[in-house]
Amino acid sequence: MANPKRRHSRSRRDKRRANWKLKEKAFLNCTQCGSLVISHRACNKCGFYNGEIAMIIKSKDKKVSTSSSVQEV
Ligand SMILES: [Zn+2]
């Protein structure tokens, strides 16, 4: 098994660990209802993605799907 010949310095170790950061989530406004949505995800409020219904949101006011490839969540 390959083993490291020399131990890394504290500086080198800490420089490696300094690159571990949390990324800010990319938020967009839904084109249909205007609520905040995560990019590349269907809207939680209206279920729209890329201009068409991607999923049916179960709520009091039931929405009728127009797309054939509707996935119920
Ligand atoms: Zn929406």
N, CA, C, O and the ligand as a Tripos MOL2 file, in Angstrom:
@<TRIPOS>MOLECULE
protein
  293   291    74     0     0
PROTEIN
NO_CHARGES

@<TRIPOS>ATOM
      1 N           0.8410   -1.2150    0.0000 N.3       1 MET1
      2 CA          0.0000    0.0000    0.0000 C.3       1 MET1
      3 C           0.8630    1.2460    0.0000 C.2       1 MET1
      4 O           1.8950    1.3220    0.6670 O.2       1 MET1
      5 N           0.4100    2.2040   -0.7610 N.am      2 ALA2
      6 CA          1.1440    3.4690   -0.8280 C.3       2 ALA2
      7 C           0.9840    4.2450    0.4670 C.2       2 ALA2
      8 O          -0.1220    4.4210    0.9800 O.2       2 ALA2
      9 N           2.0890    4.6940    0.9690 N.am      3 ASN3
     10 CA          2.0420    5.4930    2.1950 C.3       3 ASN3
     11 C           2.7100    6.8360    1.9700 C.2       3 ASN3
     12 O           3.6390    6.9400    1.1690 O.2       3 ASN3
     13 N           2.2540    7.8560    2.6600 N.am      4 PRO4
     14 CA          2.9040    9.1620    2.5170 C.3       4 PRO4
     15 C           4.3040    9.1280    3.1180 C.2       4 PRO4
     16 O           4.5150    8.5950    4.2070 O.2       4 PRO4
     17 N           5.2590    9.7080    2.3850 N.am      5 LYS5
     18 CA          6.6450    9.6760    2.8560 C.3       5 LYS5
     19 C           6.8530   10.6870    3.9700 C.2       5 LYS5
     20 O           7.5370   10.4190    4.9570 O.2       5 LYS5
     21 N           6.2490   11.8530    3.7900 N.am      6 ARG6
     22 CA          6.4100   12.9260    4.7810 C.3       6 ARG6
     23 C           5.0500   13.3850    5.2760 C.2       6 ARG6
     24 O           4.0560   13.3510    4.5510 O.2       6 ARG6
     25 N           5.0360   13.7950    6.4720 N.am      7 ARG7
     26 CA          3.8170   14.3560    7.0410 C.3       7 ARG7
     27 C           3.6420   15.7640    6.5030 C.2       7 ARG7
     28 O           4.6100   16.5010    6.3150 O.2       7 ARG7
     29 N           2.3800   16.1260    6.2580 N.am      8 HIS8
     30 CA          2.1130   17.4880    5.7950 C.3       8 HIS8
     31 C           2.1560   18.4590    6.9600 C.2       8 HIS8
     32 O           1.7760   18.1310    8.0830 O.2       8 HIS8
     33 N           2.6220   19.6470    6.6710 N.am      9 SER9
     34 CA          2.7060   20.6700    7.7120 C.3       9 SER9
     35 C           1.3280   21.1290    8.1440 C.2       9 SER9
     36 O           0.3480   20.9320    7.4240 O.2       9 SER9
     37 N           1.2500   21.7280    9.2920 N.am     10 ARG10
     38 CA         -0.0210   22.2840    9.7760 C.3      10 ARG10
     39 C          -0.5880   23.2750    8.7750 C.2      10 ARG10
     40 O          -1.7920   23.3170    8.5220 O.2      10 ARG10
     41 N           0.3100   24.0700    8.2150 N.am     11 SER11
     42 CA         -0.1100   25.0690    7.2310 C.3      11 SER11
     43 C          -0.7730   24.4040    6.0330 C.2      11 SER11
     44 O          -1.8230   24.8440    5.5630 O.2      11 SER11
     45 N          -0.1540   23.3520    5.5540 N.am     12 ARG12
     46 CA         -0.6790   22.6710    4.3790 C.3      12 ARG12
     47 C          -2.0070   21.9790    4.6900 C.2      12 ARG12
     48 O          -2.9260   21.9900    3.8710 O.2      12 ARG12
     49 N          -2.1000   21.3900    5.8530 N.am     13 ARG13
     50 CA         -3.3430   20.7570    6.2860 C.3      13 ARG13
     51 C          -4.4630   21.8000    6.3950 C.2      13 ARG13
     52 O          -5.5790   21.5800    5.9250 O.2      13 ARG13
     53 N          -4.1460   22.9220    7.0140 N.am     14 ASP14
     54 CA         -5.1730   23.9500    7.2330 C.3      14 ASP14
     55 C          -5.5900   24.6090    5.9270 C.2      14 ASP14
     56 O          -6.7430   25.0100    5.7690 O.2      14 ASP14
     57 N          -4.6460   24.7230    4.9840 N.am     15 LYS15
     58 CA         -5.0060   25.2890    3.6830 C.3      15 LYS15
     59 C          -5.9920   24.3690    2.9750 C.2      15 LYS15
     60 O          -6.9060   24.8370    2.2950 O.2      15 LYS15
     61 N          -5.8080   23.0660    3.1340 N.am     16 ARG16
     62 CA         -6.7330   22.1120    2.5320 C.3      16 ARG16
     63 C          -8.1080   22.2640    3.1690 C.2      16 ARG16
     64 O          -9.1250   22.2920    2.4750 O.2      16 ARG16
     65 N          -8.1300   22.3620    4.4890 N.am     17 ARG17
     66 CA         -9.4110   22.4220    5.2030 C.3      17 ARG17
     67 C         -10.1100   23.7670    5.0060 C.2      17 ARG17
     68 O         -11.3240   23.8650    5.1830 O.2      17 ARG17
     69 N          -9.3670   24.7790    4.6510 N.am     18 ALA18
     70 CA         -9.9620   26.1050    4.4560 C.3      18 ALA18
     71 C         -10.8570   26.1420    3.2300 C.2      18 ALA18
     72 O         -11.6780   27.0500    3.0940 O.2      18 ALA18
     73 N         -10.7140   25.1730    2.3370 N.am     19 ASN19
     74 CA        -11.5110   25.1690    1.1170 C.3      19 ASN19
     75 C         -12.8500   24.4650    1.2820 C.2      19 ASN19
     76 O         -13.6160   24.3310    0.3270 O.2      19 ASN19
     77 N         -13.1260   24.0140    2.5110 N.am     20 TRP20
     78 CA        -14.3890   23.3330    2.7740 C.3      20 TRP20
     79 C         -15.4120   24.3800    3.1810 C.2      20 TRP20
     80 O         -15.4420   24.8210    4.3300 O.2      20 TRP20
     81 N         -16.2550   24.7770    2.2210 N.am     21 LYS21
     82 CA        -17.2190   25.8420    2.4880 C.3      21 LYS21
     83 C         -18.6060   25.3850    2.0830 C.2      21 LYS21
     84 O         -18.7730   24.4830    1.2620 O.2      21 LYS21
     85 N         -19.5830   26.0230    2.6740 N.am     22 LEU22
     86 CA        -20.9670   25.7940    2.2640 C.3      22 LEU22
     87 C         -21.2840   26.7120    1.0960 C.2      22 LEU22
     88 O         -20.9450   27.8950    1.1000 O.2      22 LEU22
     89 N         -21.9400   26.1400    0.0990 N.am     23 LYS23
     90 CA        -22.3390   26.9470   -1.0530 C.3      23 LYS23
     91 C         -23.7200   27.5230   -0.8070 C.2      23 LYS23
     92 O         -24.6050   26.8700   -0.2540 O.2      23 LYS23
     93 N         -23.8740   28.7470   -1.2280 N.am     24 GLU24
     94 CA        -25.1910   29.3580   -1.1310 C.3      24 GLU24
     95 C         -26.1080   28.7450   -2.1820 C.2      24 GLU24
     96 O         -25.7290   28.5990   -3.3440 O.2      24 GLU24
     97 N         -27.3220   28.3880   -1.7580 N.am     25 LYS25
     98 CA        -28.2780   27.7890   -2.6890 C.3      25 LYS25
     99 C         -28.7170   28.8310   -3.7180 C.2      25 LYS25
    100 O         -28.9070   30.0060   -3.4040 O.2      25 LYS25
    101 N         -28.8700   28.3570   -4.9630 N.am     26 ALA26
    102 CA        -29.3020   29.2500   -6.0340 C.3      26 ALA26
    103 C         -30.8250   29.3320   -6.0350 C.2      26 ALA26
    104 O         -31.5120   28.3770   -6.4000 O.2      26 ALA26
    105 N         -31.3330   30.4740   -5.6270 N.am     27 PHE27
    106 CA        -32.7810   30.6680   -5.5930 C.3      27 PHE27
    107 C         -33.2310   31.5260   -6.7580 C.2      27 PHE27
    108 O         -32.5470   32.4660   -7.1610 O.2      27 PHE27
    109 N         -34.3800   31.1880   -7.2850 N.am     28 LEU28
    110 CA        -34.9890   31.9660   -8.3560 C.3      28 LEU28
    111 C         -36.4400   32.2320   -7.9950 C.2      28 LEU28
    112 O         -36.9870   31.6170   -7.0800 O.2      28 LEU28
    113 N         -37.0490   33.1460   -8.7160 N.am     29 ASN29
    114 CA        -38.4810   33.3710   -8.5590 C.3      29 ASN29
    115 C         -39.2200   32.5410   -9.5910 C.2      29 ASN29
    116 O         -38.8570   32.5180  -10.7670 O.2      29 ASN29
    117 N         -40.2630   31.8590   -9.1350 N.am     30 CYS30
    118 CA        -41.0700   31.0260  -10.0310 C.3      30 CYS30
    119 C         -41.7010   31.9040  -11.1110 C.2      30 CYS30
    120 O         -42.2380   32.9740  -10.8240 O.2      30 CYS30
    121 N         -41.6260   31.4350  -12.3510 N.am     31 THR31
    122 CA        -42.2020   32.2050  -13.4560 C.3      31 THR31
    123 C         -43.7230   32.1780  -13.4210 C.2      31 THR31
    124 O         -44.3710   33.0660  -13.9750 O.2      31 THR31
    125 N         -44.2970   31.1700  -12.7750 N.am     32 GLN32
    126 CA        -45.7430   31.0180  -12.7460 C.3      32 GLN32
    127 C         -46.3830   31.8090  -11.6030 C.2      32 GLN32
    128 O         -47.3030   32.5980  -11.8200 O.2      32 GLN32
    129 N         -45.8730   31.5840  -10.3610 N.am     33 CYS33
    130 CA        -46.5190   32.2110   -9.2070 C.3      33 CYS33
    131 C         -45.6200   33.2310   -8.5180 C.2      33 CYS33
    132 O         -46.0910   33.9810   -7.6630 O.2      33 CYS33
    133 N         -44.3450   33.2750   -8.8670 N.am     34 GLY34
    134 CA        -43.4670   34.2950   -8.3270 C.3      34 GLY34
    135 C         -42.8320   33.9770   -6.9870 C.2      34 GLY34
    136 O         -42.0800   34.7930   -6.4550 O.2      34 GLY34
    137 N         -43.1190   32.8060   -6.4300 N.am     35 SER35
    138 CA        -42.5250   32.4550   -5.1410 C.3      35 SER35
    139 C         -41.0880   31.9800   -5.3280 C.2      35 SER35
    140 O         -40.6700   31.6340   -6.4330 O.2      35 SER35
    141 N         -40.3500   31.9710   -4.2350 N.am     36 LEU36
    142 CA        -38.9340   31.6190   -4.2880 C.3      36 LEU36
    143 C         -38.7770   30.1050   -4.4730 C.2      36 LEU36
    144 O         -39.3340   29.3210   -3.7060 O.2      36 LEU36
    145 N         -38.0220   29.7050   -5.4860 N.am     37 VAL37
    146 CA        -37.8000   28.2850   -5.7230 C.3      37 VAL37
    147 C         -36.3070   28.0210   -5.9070 C.2      37 VAL37
    148 O         -35.5600   28.9010   -6.3350 O.2      37 VAL37
    149 N         -35.8870   26.8150   -5.5840 N.am     38 ILE38
    150 CA        -34.5190   26.3880   -5.8310 C.3      38 ILE38
    151 C         -34.3830   26.1180   -7.3270 C.2      38 ILE38
    152 O         -35.2630   25.5060   -7.9320 O.2      38 ILE38
    153 N         -33.2830   26.5730   -7.9240 N.am     39 SER39
    154 CA        -33.1250   26.4120   -9.3640 C.3      39 SER39
    155 C         -33.0140   24.9350   -9.7350 C.2      39 SER39
    156 O         -32.4760   24.1320   -8.9720 O.2      39 SER39
    157 N         -33.5200   24.5920  -10.8950 N.am     40 HIS40
    158 CA        -33.5580   23.2280  -11.4160 C.3      40 HIS40
    159 C         -34.4600   22.3080  -10.5930 C.2      40 HIS40
    160 O         -34.3110   21.0870  -10.6160 O.2      40 HIS40
    161 N         -35.4040   22.9240   -9.8600 N.am     41 ARG41
    162 CA        -36.4020   22.1470   -9.1220 C.3      41 ARG41
    163 C         -37.7840   22.7000   -9.4730 C.2      41 ARG41
    164 O         -37.9430   23.8800   -9.7880 O.2      41 ARG41
    165 N         -38.7710   21.8160   -9.4100 N.am     42 ALA42
    166 CA        -40.1400   22.2710   -9.6390 C.3      42 ALA42
    167 C         -40.5850   23.1260   -8.4530 C.2      42 ALA42
    168 O         -40.1350   22.9390   -7.3230 O.2      42 ALA42
    169 N         -41.4850   24.0710   -8.7450 N.am     43 CYS43
    170 CA        -41.9710   24.9780   -7.7090 C.3      43 CYS43
    171 C         -42.8250   24.2190   -6.6940 C.2      43 CYS43
    172 O         -43.6750   23.4100   -7.0680 O.2      43 CYS43
    173 N         -42.5910   24.4880   -5.4080 N.am     44 ASN44
    174 CA        -43.3550   23.8100   -4.3590 C.3      44 ASN44
    175 C         -44.7770   24.3330   -4.2480 C.2      44 ASN44
    176 O         -45.6740   23.6290   -3.7830 O.2      44 ASN44
    177 N         -44.9740   25.5670   -4.6760 N.am     45 LYS45
    178 CA        -46.2940   26.1880   -4.5220 C.3      45 LYS45
    179 C         -47.2400   25.7740   -5.6470 C.2      45 LYS45
    180 O         -48.3770   25.3820   -5.3880 O.2      45 LYS45
    181 N         -46.7750   25.8600   -6.8920 N.am     46 CYS46
    182 CA        -47.6710   25.6030   -8.0180 C.3      46 CYS46
    183 C         -47.2920   24.3510   -8.8090 C.2      46 CYS46
    184 O         -48.0740   23.8920   -9.6410 O.2      46 CYS46
    185 N         -46.1120   23.7980   -8.5640 N.am     47 GLY47
    186 CA        -45.7250   22.5660   -9.2560 C.3      47 GLY47
    187 C         -45.2450   22.7570  -10.6760 C.2      47 GLY47
    188 O         -45.1040   21.7930  -11.4290 O.2      47 GLY47
    189 N         -44.9930   24.0070  -11.0420 N.am     48 PHE48
    190 CA        -44.5450   24.2770  -12.4010 C.3      48 PHE48
    191 C         -43.0390   24.1260  -12.5240 C.2      48 PHE48
    192 O         -42.2940   24.4510  -11.5990 O.2      48 PHE48
    193 N         -42.6010   23.6370  -13.6600 N.am     49 TYR49
    194 CA        -41.1830   23.6290  -13.9780 C.3      49 TYR49
    195 C         -41.0410   23.8110  -15.4820 C.2      49 TYR49
    196 O         -41.6720   23.0990  -16.2630 O.2      49 TYR49
    197 N         -40.2220   24.7550  -15.8790 N.am     50 ASN50
    198 CA        -39.9380   25.0330  -17.2850 C.3      50 ASN50
    199 C         -41.2210   25.2960  -18.0870 C.2      50 ASN50
    200 O         -41.3740   24.8270  -19.2140 O.2      50 ASN50
    201 N         -42.1310   26.0550  -17.4770 N.am     51 GLY51
    202 CA        -43.3210   26.4870  -18.1920 C.3      51 GLY51
    203 C         -44.4600   25.4870  -18.2660 C.2      51 GLY51
    204 O         -45.4730   25.7480  -18.9150 O.2      51 GLY51
    205 N         -44.3050   24.3400  -17.6050 N.am     52 GLU52
    206 CA        -45.4200   23.3910  -17.6020 C.3      52 GLU52
    207 C         -45.5120   22.7030  -16.2370 C.2      52 GLU52
    208 O         -44.5690   22.7200  -15.4460 O.2      52 GLU52
    209 N         -46.6740   22.0990  -15.9870 N.am     53 ILE53
    210 CA        -46.8860   21.4450  -14.7020 C.3      53 ILE53
    211 C         -46.0080   20.2010  -14.6230 C.2      53 ILE53
    212 O         -46.1130   19.3050  -15.4610 O.2      53 ILE53
    213 N         -45.1470   20.1480  -13.6190 N.am     54 ALA54
    214 CA        -44.2710   18.9900  -13.4400 C.3      54 ALA54
    215 C         -44.8210   18.0520  -12.3830 C.2      54 ALA54
    216 O         -44.5720   16.8480  -12.4270 O.2      54 ALA54
    217 N         -45.5690   18.6010  -11.4300 N.am     55 MET55
    218 CA        -46.1740   17.7610  -10.3990 C.3      55 MET55
    219 C         -47.4440   18.4380   -9.8930 C.2      55 MET55
    220 O         -47.5930   19.6560   -9.9860 O.2      55 MET55
    221 N         -48.3380   17.6430   -9.3660 N.am     56 ILE56
    222 CA        -49.5930   18.1750   -8.8460 C.3      56 ILE56
    223 C         -49.4370   18.4200   -7.3480 C.2      56 ILE56
    224 O         -49.0700   17.5230   -6.5890 O.2      56 ILE56
    225 N         -49.7230   19.6440   -6.9460 N.am     57 ILE57
    226 CA        -49.6700   19.9900   -5.5300 C.3      57 ILE57
    227 C         -51.0460   19.7170   -4.9280 C.2      57 ILE57
    228 O         -52.0540   20.2730   -5.3640 O.2      57 ILE57
    229 N         -51.0640   18.8540   -3.9210 N.am     58 LYS58
    230 CA        -52.3330   18.5310   -3.2790 C.3      58 LYS58
    231 C         -52.6780   19.6140   -2.2700 C.2      58 LYS58
    232 O         -51.9890   19.7950   -1.2660 O.2      58 LYS58
    233 N         -53.7570   20.3270   -2.5570 N.am     59 SER59
    234 CA        -54.2200   21.3810   -1.6640 C.3      59 SER59
    235 C         -55.7320   21.4900   -1.7710 C.2      59 SER59
    236 O         -56.3760   20.6680   -2.4240 O.2      59 SER59
    237 N         -56.3060   22.5250   -1.1160 N.am     60 LYS60
    238 CA        -57.7580   22.7010   -1.1310 C.3      60 LYS60
    239 C         -58.2740   22.9710   -2.5460 C.2      60 LYS60
    240 O         -59.2570   22.3750   -2.9860 O.2      60 LYS60
    241 N         -57.5890   23.8820   -3.2510 N.am     61 ASP61
    242 CA        -57.9810   24.1570   -4.6330 C.3      61 ASP61
    243 C         -57.2060   23.2250   -5.5580 C.2      61 ASP61
    244 O         -56.0210   23.4280   -5.8220 O.2      61 ASP61
    245 N         -57.8970   22.2050   -6.0400 N.am     62 LYS62
    246 CA        -57.2460   21.1960   -6.8690 C.3      62 LYS62
    247 C         -57.0310   21.7250   -8.2850 C.2      62 LYS62
    248 O         -57.9260   22.3140   -8.8920 O.2      62 LYS62
    249 N         -55.8230   21.4990   -8.7900 N.am     63 LYS63
    250 CA        -55.4900   21.9570  -10.1270 C.3      63 LYS63
    251 C         -55.5290   20.7960  -11.0990 C.2      63 LYS63
    252 O         -55.1150   19.6820  -10.7780 O.2      63 LYS63
    253 N         -56.0340   21.0720  -12.2950 N.am     64 VAL64
    254 CA        -56.1410   20.0250  -13.3160 C.3      64 VAL64
    255 C         -54.8840   20.0490  -14.1530 C.2      64 VAL64
    256 O         -54.4340   21.1040  -14.6000 O.2      64 VAL64
    257 N         -54.3240   18.8710  -14.3600 N.am     65 SER65
    258 CA        -53.0730   18.7890  -15.1190 C.3      65 SER65
    259 C         -53.3440   18.8880  -16.6140 C.2      65 SER65
    260 O         -54.3680   18.4130  -17.1060 O.2      65 SER65
    261 N         -52.4090   19.5130  -17.3290 N.am     66 THR66
    262 CA        -52.5210   19.6120  -18.7710 C.3      66 THR66
    263 C         -51.4660   18.7560  -19.4530 C.2      66 THR66
    264 O         -51.6530   18.3110  -20.5860 O.2      66 THR66
    265 N         -50.3560   18.5270  -18.7580 N.am     67 SER67
    266 CA        -49.2730   17.7480  -19.3340 C.3      67 SER67
    267 C         -49.5480   16.2550  -19.1870 C.2      67 SER67
    268 O         -50.1700   15.8260  -18.2150 O.2      67 SER67
    269 N         -49.0850   15.4680  -20.1510 N.am     68 SER68
    270 CA        -49.3090   14.0270  -20.0990 C.3      68 SER68
    271 C         -48.3630   13.3520  -19.1280 C.2      68 SER68
    272 O         -48.7220   12.3630  -18.4880 O.2      68 SER68
    273 N         -47.1390   13.8880  -19.0150 N.am     69 SER69
    274 CA        -46.1580   13.2810  -18.1200 C.3      69 SER69
    275 C         -46.2050   13.9740  -16.7590 C.2      69 SER69
    276 O         -45.2920   14.7110  -16.3870 O.2      69 SER69
    277 N         -47.2840   13.7230  -16.0320 N.am     70 VAL70
    278 CA        -47.4610   14.3470  -14.7160 C.3      70 VAL70
    279 C         -47.0950   13.3440  -13.6370 C.2      70 VAL70
    280 O         -47.5460   12.1990  -13.6380 O.2      70 VAL70
    281 N         -46.2740   13.8030  -12.7300 N.am     71 GLN71
    282 CA        -45.8390   12.9450  -11.6280 C.3      71 GLN71
    283 C         -46.4470   13.4610  -10.3360 C.2      71 GLN71
    284 O         -46.2240   14.6110   -9.9560 O.2      71 GLN71
    285 N         -47.2040   12.6250   -9.6660 N.am     72 GLU72
    286 CA        -47.8600   13.0470   -8.4440 C.3      72 GLU72
    287 C         -46.9070   12.9460   -7.2680 C.2      72 GLU72
    288 O         -46.1740   11.9660   -7.1320 O.2      72 GLU72
    289 N         -46.9200   13.9670   -6.4190 N.am     73 VAL73
    290 CA        -46.0180   13.9890   -5.2610 C.3      73 VAL73
    291 C         -46.8440   14.1120   -3.9950 C.2      73 VAL73
    292 O         -46.2880   14.1490   -2.8980 O.2      73 VAL73
    293 ZN        -44.7080   28.5420   -8.6420 Zn       74 ZN74
@<TRIPOS>BOND
     1     1     2 1
     2     2     3 1
     3     3     4 2
     4     3     5 am
     5     5     6 1
     6     6     7 1
     7     7     8 2
     8     7     9 am
     9     9    10 1
    10    10    11 1
    11    11    12 2
    12    11    13 am
    13    13    14 1
    14    14    15 1
    15    15    16 2
    16    15    17 am
    17    17    18 1
    18    18    19 1
    19    19    20 2
    20    19    21 am
    21    21    22 1
    22    22    23 1
    23    23    24 2
    24    23    25 am
    25    25    26 1
    26    26    27 1
    27    27    28 2
    28    27    29 am
    29    29    30 1
    30    30    31 1
    31    31    32 2
    32    31    33 am
    33    33    34 1
    34    34    35 1
    35    35    36 2
    36    35    37 am
    37    37    38 1
    38    38    39 1
    39    39    40 2
    40    39    41 am
    41    41    42 1
    42    42    43 1
    43    43    44 2
    44    43    45 am
    45    45    46 1
    46    46    47 1
    47    47    48 2
    48    47    49 am
    49    49    50 1
    50    50    51 1
    51    51    52 2
    52    51    53 am
    53    53    54 1
    54    54    55 1
    55    55    56 2
    56    55    57 am
    57    57    58 1
    58    58    59 1
    59    59    60 2
    60    59    61 am
    61    61    62 1
    62    62    63 1
    63    63    64 2
    64    63    65 am
    65    65    66 1
    66    66    67 1
    67    67    68 2
    68    67    69 am
    69    69    70 1
    70    70    71 1
    71    71    72 2
    72    71    73 am
    73    73    74 1
    74    74    75 1
    75    75    76 2
    76    75    77 am
    77    77    78 1
    78    78    79 1
    79    79    80 2
    80    79    81 am
    81    81    82 1
    82    82    83 1
    83    83    84 2
    84    83    85 am
    85    85    86 1
    86    86    87 1
    87    87    88 2
    88    87    89 am
    89    89    90 1
    90    90    91 1
    91    91    92 2
    92    91    93 am
    93    93    94 1
    94    94    95 1
    95    95    96 2
    96    95    97 am
    97    97    98 1
    98    98    99 1
    99    99   100 2
   100    99   101 am
   101   101   102 1
   102   102   103 1
   103   103   104 2
   104   103   105 am
   105   105   106 1
   106   106   107 1
   107   107   108 2
   108   107   109 am
   109   109   110 1
   110   110   111 1
   111   111   112 2
   112   111   113 am
   113   113   114 1
   114   114   115 1
   115   115   116 2
   116   115   117 am
   117   117   118 1
   118   118   119 1
   119   119   120 2
   120   119   121 am
   121   121   122 1
   122   122   123 1
   123   123   124 2
   124   123   125 am
   125   125   126 1
   126   126   127 1
   127   127   128 2
   128   127   129 am
   129   129   130 1
   130   130   131 1
   131   131   132 2
   132   131   133 am
   133   133   134 1
   134   134   135 1
   135   135   136 2
   136   135   137 am
   137   137   138 1
   138   138   139 1
   139   139   140 2
   140   139   141 am
   141   141   142 1
   142   142   143 1
   143   143   144 2
   144   143   145 am
   145   145   146 1
   146   146   147 1
   147   147   148 2
   148   147   149 am
   149   149   150 1
   150   150   151 1
   151   151   152 2
   152   151   153 am
   153   153   154 1
   154   154   155 1
   155   155   156 2
   156   155   157 am
   157   157   158 1
   158   158   159 1
   159   159   160 2
   160   159   161 am
   161   161   162 1
   162   162   163 1
   163   163   164 2
   164   163   165 am
   165   165   166 1
   166   166   167 1
   167   167   168 2
   168   167   169 am
   169   169   170 1
   170   170   171 1
   171   171   172 2
   172   171   173 am
   173   173   174 1
   174   174   175 1
   175   175   176 2
   176   175   177 am
   177   177   178 1
   178   178   179 1
   179   179   180 2
   180   179   181 am
   181   181   182 1
   182   182   183 1
   183   183   184 2
   184   183   185 am
   185   185   186 1
   186   186   187 1
   187   187   188 2
   188   187   189 am
   189   189   190 1
   190   190   191 1
   191   191   192 2
   192   191   193 am
   193   193   194 1
   194   194   195 1
   195   195   196 2
   196   195   197 am
   197   197   198 1
   198   198   199 1
   199   199   200 2
   200   199   201 am
   201   201   202 1
   202   202   203 1
   203   203   204 2
   204   203   205 am
   205   205   206 1
   206   206   207 1
   207   207   208 2
   208   207   209 am
   209   209   210 1
   210   210   211 1
   211   211   212 2
   212   211   213 am
   213   213   214 1
   214   214   215 1
   215   215   216 2
   216   215   217 am
   217   217   218 1
   218   218   219 1
   219   219   220 2
   220   219   221 am
   221   221   222 1
   222   222   223 1
   223   223   224 2
   224   223   225 am
   225   225   226 1
   226   226   227 1
   227   227   228 2
   228   227   229 am
   229   229   230 1
   230   230   231 1
   231   231   232 2
   232   231   233 am
   233   233   234 1
   234   234   235 1
   235   235   236 2
   236   235   237 am
   237   237   238 1
   238   238   239 1
   239   239   240 2
   240   239   241 am
   241   241   242 1
   242   242   243 1
   243   243   244 2
   244   243   245 am
   245   245   246 1
   246   246   247 1
   247   247   248 2
   248   247   249 am
   249   249   250 1
   250   250   251 1
   251   251   252 2
   252   251   253 am
   253   253   254 1
   254   254   255 1
   255   255   256 2
   256   255   257 am
   257   257   258 1
   258   258   259 1
   259   259   260 2
   260   259   261 am
   261   261   262 1
   262   262   263 1
   263   263   264 2
   264   263   265 am
   265   265   266 1
   266   266   267 1
   267   267   268 2
   268   267   269 am
   269   269   270 1
   270   270   271 1
   271   271   272 2
   272   271   273 am
   273   273   274 1
   274   274   275 1
   275   275   276 2
   276   275   277 am
   277   277   278 1
   278   278   279 1
   279   279   280 2
   280   279   281 am
   281   281   282 1
   282   282   283 1
   283   283   284 2
   284   283   285 am
   285   285   286 1
   286   286   287 1
   287   287   288 2
   288   287   289 am
   289   289   290 1
   290   290   291 1
   291   291   292 2
@<TRIPOS>SUBSTRUCTURE
     1 MET1         2 RESIDUE 1 A MET
     2 ALA2         6 RESIDUE 1 A ALA
     3 ASN3        10 RESIDUE 1 A ASN
     4 PRO4        14 RESIDUE 1 A PRO
     5 LYS5        18 RESIDUE 1 A LYS
     6 ARG6        22 RESIDUE 1 A ARG
     7 ARG7        26 RESIDUE 1 A ARG
     8 HIS8        30 RESIDUE 1 A HIS
     9 SER9        34 RESIDUE 1 A SER
    10 ARG10       38 RESIDUE 1 A ARG
    11 SER11       42 RESIDUE 1 A SER
    12 ARG12       46 RESIDUE 1 A ARG
    13 ARG13       50 RESIDUE 1 A ARG
    14 ASP14       54 RESIDUE 1 A ASP
    15 LYS15       58 RESIDUE 1 A LYS
    16 ARG16       62 RESIDUE 1 A ARG
    17 ARG17       66 RESIDUE 1 A ARG
    18 ALA18       70 RESIDUE 1 A ALA
    19 ASN19       74 RESIDUE 1 A ASN
    20 TRP20       78 RESIDUE 1 A TRP
    21 LYS21       82 RESIDUE 1 A LYS
    22 LEU22       86 RESIDUE 1 A LEU
    23 LYS23       90 RESIDUE 1 A LYS
    24 GLU24       94 RESIDUE 1 A GLU
    25 LYS25       98 RESIDUE 1 A LYS
    26 ALA26      102 RESIDUE 1 A ALA
    27 PHE27      106 RESIDUE 1 A PHE
    28 LEU28      110 RESIDUE 1 A LEU
    29 ASN29      114 RESIDUE 1 A ASN
    30 CYS30      118 RESIDUE 1 A CYS
    31 THR31      122 RESIDUE 1 A THR
    32 GLN32      126 RESIDUE 1 A GLN
    33 CYS33      130 RESIDUE 1 A CYS
    34 GLY34      134 RESIDUE 1 A GLY
    35 SER35      138 RESIDUE 1 A SER
    36 LEU36      142 RESIDUE 1 A LEU
    37 VAL37      146 RESIDUE 1 A VAL
    38 ILE38      150 RESIDUE 1 A ILE
    39 SER39      154 RESIDUE 1 A SER
    40 HIS40      158 RESIDUE 1 A HIS
    41 ARG41      162 RESIDUE 1 A ARG
    42 ALA42      166 RESIDUE 1 A ALA
    43 CYS43      170 RESIDUE 1 A CYS
    44 ASN44      174 RESIDUE 1 A ASN
    45 LYS45      178 RESIDUE 1 A LYS
    46 CYS46      182 RESIDUE 1 A CYS
    47 GLY47      186 RESIDUE 1 A GLY
    48 PHE48      190 RESIDUE 1 A PHE
    49 TYR49      194 RESIDUE 1 A TYR
    50 ASN50      198 RESIDUE 1 A ASN
    51 GLY51      202 RESIDUE 1 A GLY
    52 GLU52      206 RESIDUE 1 A GLU
    53 ILE53      210 RESIDUE 1 A ILE
    54 ALA54      214 RESIDUE 1 A ALA
    55 MET55      218 RESIDUE 1 A MET
    56 ILE56      222 RESIDUE 1 A ILE
    57 ILE57      226 RESIDUE 1 A ILE
    58 LYS58      230 RESIDUE 1 A LYS
    59 SER59      234 RESIDUE 1 A SER
    60 LYS60      238 RESIDUE 1 A LYS
    61 ASP61      242 RESIDUE 1 A ASP
    62 LYS62      246 RESIDUE 1 A LYS
    63 LYS63      250 RESIDUE 1 A LYS
    64 VAL64      254 RESIDUE 1 A VAL
    65 SER65      258 RESIDUE 1 A SER
    66 THR66      262 RESIDUE 1 A THR
    67 SER67      266 RESIDUE 1 A SER
    68 SER68      270 RESIDUE 1 A SER
    69 SER69      274 RESIDUE 1 A SER
    70 VAL70      278 RESIDUE 1 A VAL
    71 GLN71      282 RESIDUE 1 A GLN
    72 GLU72      286 RESIDUE 1 A GLU
    73 VAL73      290 RESIDUE 1 A VAL
    74 ZN74       293 GROUP 0 **** ****
